Amino acid sequence: MNTTVLRKEAEAPEAPATAPAPRRPGTGAPAIAAKAALYVLLTVVAIGVLLPFIWMLISSVKDDRDVFTVPIQWIPDEFKWSNFSDIWTRVPFAAYLGNSFFLSVVITFLQVLTGSFAAYGFAKMRFRGRDLLFTGYIATIAVPWQAYMVPQYVIMQKLGLVNSYTSLILLQAFGAFGVFLMRQFYLTIPDEISEAARLDGLSEYGIWARIVLPLSKPALASLALLTFVNTWNDYMGPFIYLTDNRLWTVQLGLRAFIGQYDAESAMIMTGSVLSVIPVLAVFLLGQRYFVRGIATTGVKG
């Protein structure tokens, strides 16, 4: 009995040796070292990008004499937190913020409305000369604003719109960049959806409002954020068309701290920090849609 069992065990094939588990990519020592070096490089670049903002933030709680010291004093001897309370009484800073917010919201709404509407015509409707017209319209992006700045001002002056928000709103309510951005996104939406809606009797206005716009939230958010930031930071437009102090935006309001012979640098930094907060809040609220819109825009030409 034992002999038979031993003979069967001897004749049984040997079990194959267990193959080593394949190494996952990116787990070796060279890969880990490369990833660590990349993180270090990105950290250094991020610090370099944030360095001016950090300097502005620290300078906002300094005395004027300590802002431009050489070498830079990163940690002041005394933090002057009163700058953030004094700025509201030194100038009508709240009014400046309100004016900037009003202009930014109105212009952003109009640019999103007109840009998305015009982009629908260029992307989803067929008419003779469409591509040529779109090319000529987009070519205006390459024309610098300084080239037609004077004719625009003359027109606004003839219409009696200088020193009013109407001039800035009319001039910035339409933008070729917004049309381009929205058209590129609309091209990624299948034409079969629009054709099916037309067969169901939906008008072009209905297709745009009820079908295309709801599908375009990422692109709309991207355009809205870019327009809001650009309008908020605009200096030359309000500087040319707004002469009344009550109409000044926050960018013009910061100029109030610059005198003929000196400038209150600490107050300028304090106002700059406060002016960044609305833009930062808008970006954080729309960050998810903004990144998705930039990633999906321009996929199809």
C-alpha positions in Angstrom: 0.0 0.0 0.0 2.7 2.4 0.9 4.8 1.4 -2.1 1.9 2.2 -4.4 1.3 5.6 -2.9 5.0 6.5 -3.1 5.1 5.4 -6.8 2.1 7.7 -7.6 3.7 10.6 -5.9 6.9 10.1 -7.8 5.1 9.9 -11.1 3.0 13.0 -10.4 4.2 16.1 -12.4 5.9 18.7 -10.5 3.9 21.8 -9.7 5.1 24.8 -11.8 7.0 27.4 -9.9 5.0 30.5 -9.0 5.8 33.3 -11.4 6.8 36.6 -9.8 4.0 39.2 -9.8 4.5 41.7 -12.5 5.8 45.0 -11.3 3.3 47.8 -11.7 4.5 50.7 -13.7 5.7 53.7 -11.7 6.7 51.7 -8.6 10.4 51.3 -9.2 13.0 53.4 -7.5 13.8 55.4 -10.7 10.1 56.1 -11.3 9.6 57.2 -7.7 12.7 59.5 -7.9 11.4 61.1 -11.1 8.0 61.6 -9.6 9.6 63.2 -6.5 11.7 65.5 -8.7 8.6 66.5 -10.6 6.8 67.4 -7.5 9.7 69.5 -6.2 9.9 71.3 -9.6 6.2 72.0 -9.6 6.4 73.2 -6.0 9.2 75.6 -6.9 7.3 76.9 -9.9 4.1 77.4 -7.8 6.0 79.3 -5.2 7.5 81.5 -7.9 4.1 82.2 -9.3 2.6 83.0 -5.9 5.6 85.1 -4.7 4.3 88.4 -6.0 0.9 87.8 -4.4 2.6 86.8 -1.1 4.6 90.0 -1.2 1.5 92.0 -1.9 -0.4 90.3 1.0 2.5 91.0 3.5 2.9 94.6 2.3 -0.8 95.2 2.9 -0.1 95.1 6.7 3.0 97.2 6.7 3.8 100.9 7.0 4.5 102.8 3.8 8.2 103.2 4.6 8.5 99.4 5.0 6.9 98.3 1.7 9.9 98.9 -0.7 12.8 98.2 1.7 15.9 96.6 0.3 16.3 93.7 1.0 12.7 92.8 1.2 11.4 92.4 4.7 9.1 89.4 4.5 8.1 89.5 8.1 7.5 93.1 9.3 8.5 94.2 12.8 4.9 95.3 13.4 1.7 94.2 11.6 -0.5 97.2 10.8 -3.9 95.5 10.6 -5.6 98.9 10.8 -4.9 99.3 7.1 -7.9 97.0 6.3 -10.2 99.3 8.4 -8.8 102.6 7.4 -9.1 102.1 3.7 -13.0 102.2 3.9 -12.9 105.7 5.4 -10.0 107.1 3.5 -11.8 106.7 0.1 -15.2 105.4 -0.9 -13.8 102.0 -1.5 -17.1 100.2 -1.0 -18.6 102.3 -3.8 -15.7 101.4 -6.0 -16.1 97.7 -5.4 -19.9 98.0 -6.1 -19.2 99.8 -9.4 -16.8 97.2 -10.5 -19.1 94.4 -9.5 -22.0 96.0 -11.4 -20.0 96.5 -14.6 -18.5 93.0 -14.4 -21.9 91.3 -13.9 -23.7 93.2 -16.6 -21.0 92.9 -19.2 -20.4 89.2 -18.4 -24.1 88.5 -18.8 -24.3 90.3 -22.1 -21.2 88.7 -23.5 -22.4 85.2 -22.5 -25.8 86.0 -24.1 -24.6 87.5 -27.3 -21.6 85.2 -27.7 -23.6 82.0 -27.2 -26.4 83.2 -29.5 -24.0 84.2 -32.3 -22.0 81.0 -31.9 -25.1 78.9 -32.4 -25.6 80.5 -35.8 -22.0 79.9 -36.9 -22.0 76.3 -35.6 -25.4 74.8 -36.2 -27.1 76.9 -39.0 -26.1 76.7 -42.6 -26.1 79.8 -44.8 -24.0 81.1 -47.7 -20.8 82.7 -46.6 -21.0 81.4 -43.0 -17.4 80.3 -42.8 -16.0 83.4 -44.5 -18.0 85.7 -42.2 -16.8 83.8 -39.2 -13.2 84.0 -40.3 -13.5 87.7 -40.8 -15.2 88.2 -37.4 -12.6 86.2 -35.6 -9.8 88.1 -37.4 -10.8 91.2 -35.4 -9.2 89.5 -32.3 -5.8 90.2 -33.9 -6.5 94.0 -34.2 -5.1 95.8 -31.1 -7.5 97.9 -29.2 -5.3 100.9 -29.5 -6.0 100.9 -33.3 -9.7 101.7 -32.9 -9.6 103.3 -29.4 -9.9 106.9 -30.7 -12.7 106.2 -33.2 -14.7 104.4 -30.5 -14.3 107.4 -28.1 -15.4 109.8 -30.8 -18.5 107.8 -31.5 -19.4 107.6 -27.8 -18.8 111.3 -27.4 -21.1 112.1 -30.4 -23.8 110.0 -28.8 -23.3 111.7 -25.4 -22.4 108.5 -23.6 -19.1 109.6 -22.2 -18.9 109.5 -18.4 -21.5 106.8 -18.1 -21.6 103.1 -17.7 -23.6 102.8 -21.0 -20.5 103.4 -23.1 -18.5 100.7 -21.4 -21.4 98.2 -21.5 -22.1 98.9 -25.2 -18.4 98.5 -26.2 -17.8 95.3 -24.3 -21.2 93.6 -24.6 -20.0 91.8 -27.8 -16.8 89.9 -28.1 -15.3 87.8 -30.9 -13.4 85.6 -28.5 -16.6 84.6 -26.8 -18.2 83.7 -30.1 -15.1 81.6 -31.0 -15.1 79.8 -27.6 -18.7 78.9 -27.7 -18.7 77.9 -31.4 -15.9 75.4 -30.8 -17.9 73.9 -28.0 -21.1 73.8 -30.0 -19.3 71.8 -32.7 -18.8 68.9 -30.2 -22.6 68.6 -29.8 -24.0 66.1 -32.4 -26.0 67.7 -35.2 -28.5 64.9 -34.9 -29.9 66.4 -31.7 -30.7 69.7 -33.4 -32.2 67.9 -36.5 -34.4 65.8 -34.3 -35.6 68.9 -32.5 -36.4 70.6 -35.8 -38.4 67.5 -36.9 -40.4 67.9 -33.6 -41.3 71.4 -34.6 -38.9 73.3 -32.3 -37.7 76.6 -33.6 -34.1 77.6 -33.8 -34.5 79.9 -30.8 -36.0 77.0 -28.9 -33.2 74.6 -29.9 -30.7 77.2 -28.7 -32.4 77.9 -25.4 -33.8 74.5 -24.4 -31.2 72.1 -25.8 -27.9 73.7 -26.7 -27.5 76.0 -23.7 -28.2 73.3 -21.0 -25.5 71.1 -22.7 -23.0 74.0 -22.7 -22.7 74.8 -19.0 -18.9 74.2 -18.9 -18.2 76.5 -21.9 -20.6 79.1 -20.5 -18.9 79.0 -17.2 -15.5 79.4 -18.8 -16.6 82.4 -20.9 -18.3 84.0 -17.9 -15.3 83.6 -15.7 -12.8 84.9 -18.3 -15.1 87.9 -19.0 -15.7 88.7 -15.4 -12.0 88.7 -14.6 -11.1 90.8 -17.6 -13.8 93.3 -16.9 -13.0 93.5 -13.2 -9.3 94.1 -13.9 -9.9 96.6 -16.8 -8.2 99.9 -16.1 -8.0 101.7 -19.5 -11.6 101.5 -20.4 -12.9 103.2 -17.1 -10.0 105.5 -17.2 -11.0 106.9 -20.6 -14.7 107.0 -20.3 -15.4 107.6 -16.6 -14.4 111.0 -15.2 -16.8 111.3 -12.3 -15.4 109.9 -9.0 -18.7 108.4 -8.1 -18.5 106.1 -11.2 -15.0 104.9 -10.6 -14.2 101.3 -10.5 -11.8 99.7 -7.9 -8.9 99.9 -10.4 -9.4 103.7 -10.7 -10.0 104.0 -7.0 -6.6 102.7 -6.1 -5.2 105.6 -8.1 -6.6 107.9 -5.3 -3.7 106.8 -3.1 -1.1 108.1 -5.6 -0.2 111.8 -5.1 1.9 114.2 -7.0 5.1 113.5 -5.1 4.5 110.3 -3.2 2.2 107.3 -3.0 0.6 105.4 -0.1 2.0 102.1 -1.1 0.6 100.2 1.9 -2.9 101.3 1.2 -2.5 100.4 -2.5 -1.5 96.9 -1.5 -4.4 96.7 1.0 -6.9 97.7 -1.8 -5.3 95.3 -4.2 -5.8 92.4 -1.7 -9.4 93.4 -1.2 -10.0 93.6 -5.0 -8.7 90.1 -5.5 -11.2 88.5 -3.1 -14.3 88.8 -5.5 -12.3 87.3 -8.4 -11.0 84.5 -6.2 -14.5 83.7 -5.0 -15.9 83.6 -8.5 -13.1 81.3 -9.7 -13.6 78.9 -6.8 -17.3 78.7 -7.4 -16.9 78.0 -11.1 -13.6 76.1 -11.1 -15.1 72.7 -11.9 -17.0 74.0 -14.9 -14.1 76.2 -16.0 -11.6 73.4 -16.2 -14.1 71.1 -18.0 -15.0 73.9 -20.5 -11.3 74.6 -21.3 -10.6 70.9 -21.7 -13.5 70.3 -24.1 -13.4 73.5 -26.1 -11.5 73.3 -29.4 -11.7 69.5 -29.8 -13.4 69.8 -33.2 -12.7 72.5 -35.7 
